[in-house]
């Protein structure tokens, strides 16, 4: 079997496995409710906090190993 054909079969198999996740993501991409400025600010702060925690975790792991 040629290399290109193997890749095509793998791509088809992966797309079939991830299709339900992509459908759910597409369905809920746009929020159905109106968010206030306070809610948007709170979500932004949580996102920044999460990124900061991940950076600290990676830094601690990198410096102790």
Secondary structure, DSSP 4 states (H G I P E B T S, - for coil): --HHHHHHHHHHHHHHHHHHHHHHHHHTSS-SSPPPHHHHHHHHHHHHHHHHHHHHHHHHHHHH-
